[in-house]
């Protein structure tokens, strides 16, 4: 009787440890990396992708396997770290990028 209870307890513990990341943690990380602030104007993480709107007017629609670090790197390379005004990625990893200085890229 005790052995099945221990097994159920271990399975429950493993399921709890492998749960999805806290959406608030994701929101804070996205706001810090993308909005260069600790808050975002709007944030949505759905099956369609991650959408972030910053108080500065910047907006991001992120689909596919593009990481926040990759977007920060794109800002550094293409926008000279001056900031991204609009960012849209597709599931096929096509990226449309507009910098604050007015330059536009399709990658």
Number of C-alpha atoms within 10 A of each C-alpha: 5 7 8 9 10 11 11 12 12 12 12 11 11 11 10 10 9 8 8 7 8 8 12 10 10 14 20 17 17 24 23 15 15 25 24 15 15 13 18 21 14 13 21 14 14 9 7 13 15 18 18 21 21 19 14 13 12 20 23 22 19 23 21 14 13 14 12 16 12 11 18 16 14 16 22 14 10 17 22 14 14 12 21 28 22 17 21 17 21 16 13 9 14 13 18 15 22 22 20 17 12 9 12 17 12 10 9
